Amino acid sequence: MKHLIAVCIMLWACSYTTMSQTQSESSTNEAHQQWMMKYGRTYTNNSELEKRRKIFKENLEYIENFNNAGNKSYKLGLNPYSDLTSEEFIASYTGLKVPSHLSSTKIGSKALLFNLSDDVPTNFDWREQGAVTYVKNQGNCECCWASTAVATIEGIVKIKTGNLISLSEQQLIDCDERSHGCHKGYVVTAYESIIQSKARAQINNFHYVTANDEQQLLQAVLQQPVSASIAVGREFYLYREGVYSGTCGTFINHGVTIIGYGITEEGVKYWLIKNSSGEYWGESGYMRVLRENGENGGQCGIAMHVVYPIM
């Protein structure tokens, strides 16, 4: 009788496990289907569907485990890129190159210094000054370099003229011959291309912020939106909200625009960045990144390569 009971328990356990797995798979499939409908995602065939569903499941599990662990200053969530691996996202949705000759020493020697004794506000946001256009979406064109260059020029044009104009990234993608269009490019050559052209918004020059100096960076951001370079990884593209203090990529690969800074009620300092992944990513297209994390270069290298246009 004991043996029979043991066998029954084993059969019930196997049945329960199978049933749980089936329910879990069904739940994941339903979540994926709802996600596809929300973002208008379609696939060419069943093989592609199964591949993307598997990646989606892995990302969903990662998100749930991360958020359930708690004790973090930020949360992850589903977004239009949740059926991609981090490698796929980085390969298709970033696109920044940093010229090899831009060493920290050379960047520092070109920096425009600010008066650090000036009083500065605790929180600052260029959106409140009307110097930031709507969040744009570079799609799978690796043109973050053009997006951040344009965003900083839109900002300085507003500051200098009082007019907020949405400018064209496509012009840079087509006309900056030293960058590579939708296959990565440089912010500084984008500026140089505009200086040499008869663009709608003309700039005269550009300056670097002293490399790895977040105090100088803060002063620069008070003057105008600036272009920064960061190293992104898996948690970046799954970011939903909060102050990002998580893992970073192994090398600089993405350009973003710093449009402000602040400090949370809990005392966490952050940079406010505008991304180019659309309004359904992050905090309606924006992200708060940990400020003054104690590391040389800042969180994900955000203070390593910062540049802004002069008008």
Backbone torsions as a table, in degrees:
resi	resn	phi	psi	omega
1	MET	NA	-43.5	178.5
2	LYS	-60.1	-39.8	-179.9
3	HIS	-65.0	-40.2	179.9
4	LEU	-65.1	-41.8	178.9
5	ILE	-62.9	-42.8	-179.9
6	ALA	-61.2	-42.5	179.0
7	VAL	-63.4	-43.1	179.4
8	CYS	-61.5	-41.5	178.9
9	ILE	-62.9	-42.1	179.5
10	MET	-63.7	-42.6	179.4
11	LEU	-64.8	-41.1	179.2
12	TRP	-64.2	-41.4	179.9
13	ALA	-63.1	-43.7	178.6
14	CYS	-63.5	-42.0	-179.9
15	SER	-64.8	-41.2	-180.0
16	TYR	-65.2	-42.1	179.4
17	THR	-63.0	-44.5	178.8
18	THR	-62.8	-42.0	179.7
19	MET	-64.4	-41.4	179.4
20	SER	-64.1	-42.0	179.3
21	GLN	-63.9	-40.9	179.4
22	THR	-63.6	-44.0	178.6
23	GLN	-63.3	-40.9	179.7
24	SER	-64.0	-43.8	179.3
25	GLU	-64.3	-41.5	178.8
26	SER	-63.6	-40.9	179.3
27	SER	-64.4	-42.3	178.7
28	THR	-64.5	-43.7	179.2
29	ASN	-61.3	-41.0	179.2
30	GLU	-65.9	-42.1	178.6
31	ALA	-62.5	-40.8	179.0
32	HIS	-65.9	-40.8	179.3
33	GLN	-63.3	-42.7	178.1
34	GLN	-65.2	-39.8	178.0
35	TRP	-63.1	-42.2	178.5
36	MET	-60.9	-42.3	179.9
37	MET	-66.5	-40.5	-177.7
38	LYS	-62.6	-41.9	-175.1
39	TYR	-105.0	8.6	176.9
40	GLY	64.4	33.4	-176.5
41	ARG	-85.6	132.4	174.9
42	THR	-132.3	161.2	-179.7
43	TYR	-127.9	154.1	-174.0
44	THR	-74.1	-29.6	-178.2
45	ASN	-158.0	175.8	-178.0
46	ASN	-65.9	-33.6	179.2
47	SER	-62.6	-43.6	177.7
48	GLU	-67.3	-37.6	177.5
49	LEU	-59.6	-48.2	-178.7
50	GLU	-64.9	-39.2	178.7
51	LYS	-62.2	-47.3	-177.9
52	ARG	-70.4	-34.1	178.2
53	ARG	-65.8	-37.3	178.7
54	LYS	-65.0	-44.3	178.2
55	ILE	-65.4	-41.4	177.9
56	PHE	-58.3	-45.2	-180.0
57	LYS	-60.6	-44.0	-179.7
58	GLU	-63.1	-41.9	178.4
59	ASN	-67.3	-40.7	179.6
60	LEU	-62.1	-44.0	178.5
61	GLU	-63.8	-40.4	178.9
62	TYR	-62.6	-44.3	179.5
63	ILE	-61.2	-48.2	-177.7
64	GLU	-64.3	-42.9	179.1
65	ASN	-64.5	-41.3	-180.0
66	PHE	-64.0	-50.1	-176.6
67	ASN	-67.4	-35.0	179.6
68	ASN	-70.4	-23.8	-179.3
69	ALA	-69.1	-28.2	176.9
70	GLY	67.5	-169.3	176.7
71	ASN	59.2	29.7	176.9
72	LYS	-119.8	154.5	179.5
73	SER	-86.8	2.9	-179.3
74	TYR	-149.4	165.2	178.0
75	LYS	-128.5	156.2	176.5
76	LEU	-103.8	165.6	179.2
77	GLY	-168.7	168.3	177.7
78	LEU	-71.9	146.2	177.4
79	ASN	-153.6	-175.4	-176.1
80	PRO	-62.2	-9.3	-175.0
81	TYR	-108.7	14.4	-171.0
82	SER	-76.0	-4.7	174.2
83	ASP	-104.9	19.0	177.3
84	LEU	-112.4	150.2	169.4
85	THR	-78.4	163.1	178.3
86	SER	-62.1	-35.1	178.9
87	GLU	-64.4	-40.1	178.9
88	GLU	-67.3	-41.7	179.5
89	PHE	-62.4	-47.6	-178.6
90	ILE	-63.3	-38.5	-177.9
91	ALA	-68.9	-28.4	-173.2
92	SER	-115.8	-18.3	-170.9
93	TYR	-125.1	18.2	173.8
94	THR	-117.6	-117.0	170.1
95	GLY	117.6	20.3	-178.9
96	LEU	-94.3	138.5	168.9
97	LYS	-116.0	139.4	174.3
98	VAL	-108.7	119.1	-179.5
99	PRO	-51.8	134.5	-174.9
100	SER	-62.9	-25.2	-177.7
101	HIS	-78.1	-7.1	-178.0
102	LEU	-85.2	76.0	175.0
103	SER	-76.6	164.6	179.6
104	SER	-60.4	-36.8	-179.3
105	THR	-63.6	-46.1	-178.3
106	LYS	-67.9	-37.6	178.0
107	ILE	-64.7	-42.2	178.9
108	GLY	-62.6	-37.8	-177.5
109	SER	-69.6	-21.8	179.8
110	LYS	-95.1	-4.0	-171.5
111	ALA	-68.1	144.3	172.3
112	LEU	-91.2	117.3	-174.6
113	LEU	-83.6	146.2	178.9
114	PHE	-115.1	162.6	179.1
115	ASN	-81.5	103.6	-175.8
116	LEU	-74.9	-8.0	179.1
117	SER	-83.0	-10.8	179.3
118	ASP	-65.2	143.1	174.9
119	ASP	-69.6	137.7	-180.0
120	VAL	-125.3	147.6	178.7
121	PRO	-69.4	155.6	179.7
122	THR	-69.8	-37.3	179.4
123	ASN	-129.7	143.2	179.3
124	PHE	-150.9	138.7	-175.6
125	ASP	-146.4	116.2	-178.5
126	TRP	-67.9	-16.8	174.5
127	ARG	-63.1	-35.4	-179.8
128	GLU	-70.9	-17.5	177.0
129	GLN	-95.4	1.7	178.8
130	GLY	72.7	24.2	-175.5
131	ALA	-105.4	17.4	-178.6
132	VAL	-130.1	126.7	177.3
133	THR	-80.8	179.0	-179.0
134	TYR	-62.5	158.4	178.7
135	VAL	-69.7	128.3	-179.1
136	LYS	-103.9	170.2	-176.6
137	ASN	-132.0	113.0	-178.5
138	GLN	-75.2	-9.1	-178.5
139	GLY	60.5	-148.0	179.4
140	ASN	-93.6	23.9	170.8
141	CYS	-89.7	122.0	-177.0
142	GLU	-77.7	69.1	-172.7
143	CYS	-125.9	32.0	177.4
144	CYS	-58.4	-29.8	178.0
145	TRP	-58.7	-42.1	179.0
146	ALA	-73.2	-37.9	-178.5
147	SER	-62.9	-44.5	-178.4
148	THR	-74.8	-33.9	175.8
149	ALA	-61.5	-46.6	179.9
150	VAL	-63.3	-43.6	-178.2
151	ALA	-60.8	-39.9	179.8
152	THR	-70.5	-35.0	177.9
153	ILE	-70.2	-39.6	175.0
154	GLU	-56.9	-39.7	-179.0
155	GLY	-66.2	-48.3	-177.1
156	ILE	-69.6	-32.3	176.1
157	VAL	-61.9	-44.3	178.3
158	LYS	-62.6	-44.7	-177.7
159	ILE	-63.4	-40.8	-175.5
160	LYS	-83.9	-33.5	-173.0
161	THR	-112.5	-18.3	-176.6
162	GLY	86.9	-0.7	-178.3
163	ASN	-109.8	125.9	175.3
164	LEU	-95.0	114.4	-177.0
165	ILE	-121.1	130.7	174.2
166	SER	-80.5	116.8	-176.1
167	LEU	-98.2	171.0	-171.4
168	SER	-99.8	117.4	170.7
169	GLU	-68.4	-31.9	-176.9
170	GLN	-61.3	-33.5	178.7
171	GLN	-60.7	-42.8	178.2
172	LEU	-67.8	-42.2	179.8
173	ILE	-58.6	-38.5	-178.5
174	ASP	-82.2	-34.0	-166.9
175	CYS	-106.5	-20.7	178.3
176	ASP	-78.6	96.7	-172.3
177	GLU	-73.3	-17.3	179.7
178	ARG	-89.1	-12.5	169.8
179	SER	-94.2	-175.5	-171.9
180	HIS	-125.6	36.0	175.3
181	GLY	57.7	-122.0	179.3
182	CYS	-85.2	16.8	179.4
183	HIS	-127.3	46.4	176.0
184	LYS	84.0	156.4	-178.8
185	GLY	-170.2	-174.1	-172.6
186	TYR	-120.1	137.4	177.4
187	VAL	-68.0	-42.9	-175.4
188	VAL	-66.4	-36.4	178.0
189	THR	-72.7	-26.3	173.8
190	ALA	-63.9	-46.0	176.4
191	TYR	-60.4	-46.0	-178.9
192	GLU	-62.0	-36.9	177.7
193	SER	-63.1	-40.3	179.7
194	ILE	-70.6	-39.5	178.2
195	ILE	-59.1	-38.9	-176.2
196	GLN	-84.3	-10.3	-177.2
197	SER	-101.7	179.9	173.4
198	LYS	-108.2	59.1	-177.2
199	ALA	-71.0	160.8	179.9
200	ARG	-60.5	-35.8	178.0
201	ALA	-116.6	104.0	-175.1
202	GLN	-89.0	136.6	172.9
203	ILE	-117.8	158.4	-175.9
204	ASN	-99.5	-31.4	-173.0
205	ASN	-166.8	-173.9	173.6
206	PHE	-149.7	157.6	-179.7
207	HIS	-132.4	152.8	173.0
208	TYR	-97.0	149.5	169.0
209	VAL	-89.7	143.2	179.2
210	THR	-49.9	126.1	-176.0
211	ALA	-60.6	137.1	173.3
212	ASN	65.8	19.7	-179.6
213	ASP	-115.3	97.1	-175.6
214	GLU	-73.6	-18.0	174.6
215	GLN	-73.6	-42.6	174.4
216	GLN	-65.0	-37.1	178.4
217	LEU	-62.4	-41.3	178.6
218	LEU	-61.2	-43.3	178.7
219	GLN	-62.9	-39.0	179.3
220	ALA	-64.2	-43.0	-178.9
221	VAL	-64.2	-30.3	176.0
222	LEU	-66.8	-24.8	179.5
223	GLN	-81.4	-37.7	-174.8
224	GLN	-176.8	163.6	172.0
225	PRO	-61.6	143.0	-177.3
226	VAL	-127.8	156.9	179.0
227	SER	-94.8	128.2	179.9
228	ALA	-124.6	159.3	-179.8
229	SER	-117.5	136.5	-179.2
230	ILE	-136.1	163.9	177.7
231	ALA	-107.2	108.9	-174.7
232	VAL	-101.3	151.1	177.5
233	GLY	-138.1	-155.8	-172.1
234	ARG	-61.4	-47.0	-174.7
235	GLU	-69.8	-25.7	177.7
236	PHE	-61.7	-48.6	-174.8
237	TYR	-77.0	-12.8	174.6
238	LEU	-99.8	4.6	-178.2
239	TYR	-59.8	138.5	177.8
240	ARG	-118.6	-48.2	-175.6
241	GLU	-163.7	163.9	177.3
242	GLY	98.4	-175.4	179.4
243	VAL	-92.5	114.4	-173.5
244	TYR	-73.9	118.0	179.4
245	SER	-129.4	21.8	-170.6
246	GLY	-92.3	-158.1	-175.5
247	THR	-69.0	153.7	-178.9
248	CYS	-126.5	169.5	175.8
249	GLY	-74.7	175.2	-178.1
250	THR	-88.5	-12.4	178.5
251	PHE	-151.8	158.1	179.4
252	ILE	-64.4	126.7	-176.1
253	ASN	-145.8	2.0	-173.7
254	HIS	-144.6	140.7	177.6
255	GLY	-105.9	133.1	178.1
256	VAL	-133.5	169.8	-179.8
257	THR	-116.0	121.1	176.6
258	ILE	-84.1	118.7	-176.2
259	ILE	-114.3	6.3	179.4
260	GLY	170.3	-170.1	179.3
261	TYR	-160.5	172.1	179.1
262	GLY	-177.4	-168.7	178.1
263	ILE	-146.0	134.7	-178.0
264	THR	-77.6	170.7	177.3
265	GLU	-62.3	-25.1	178.6
266	GLU	-84.3	-1.2	177.8
267	GLY	89.3	15.9	179.9
268	VAL	-89.6	121.5	179.9
269	LYS	-82.6	145.7	-178.2
270	TYR	-148.5	158.0	166.4
271	TRP	-97.2	142.2	176.3
272	LEU	-102.1	118.7	-177.4
273	ILE	-118.4	148.0	171.8
274	LYS	-100.5	125.9	179.2
275	ASN	-101.3	178.1	-179.2
276	SER	-124.4	38.7	-178.8
277	SER	-111.1	17.2	178.5
278	GLY	88.4	165.8	-174.6
279	GLU	-77.3	-10.8	179.3
280	TYR	-89.6	1.1	175.1
281	TRP	-99.4	139.6	174.4
282	GLY	61.3	-144.1	179.9
283	GLU	-88.6	75.7	-178.1
284	SER	57.2	39.5	177.6
285	GLY	97.2	-4.5	-178.6
286	TYR	-114.3	167.9	-179.7
287	MET	-148.4	142.4	170.5
288	ARG	-103.2	126.7	-176.0
289	VAL	-115.4	135.0	-178.0
290	LEU	-50.6	131.0	179.6
291	ARG	-108.2	139.9	178.9
292	GLU	57.1	58.8	-179.1
293	ASN	-83.2	2.5	176.9
294	GLY	88.9	-3.6	-179.2
295	GLU	-103.0	144.7	176.1
296	ASN	-63.5	124.3	-177.1
297	GLY	100.8	-16.9	179.4
298	GLY	78.1	177.4	-179.1
299	GLN	-58.9	122.1	179.8
300	CYS	57.0	25.4	177.2
301	GLY	76.1	21.1	-171.6
302	ILE	-64.2	-21.3	-179.0
303	ALA	-101.5	7.6	-174.6
304	MET	-78.8	-44.3	-175.7
305	HIS	-132.9	92.6	-178.2
306	VAL	-121.6	133.1	-176.8
307	VAL	-144.0	152.8	-180.0
308	TYR	-148.7	152.2	-177.3
309	PRO	-83.2	154.0	175.9
310	ILE	-113.2	135.4	-179.4
311	MET	-131.0	NA	NA
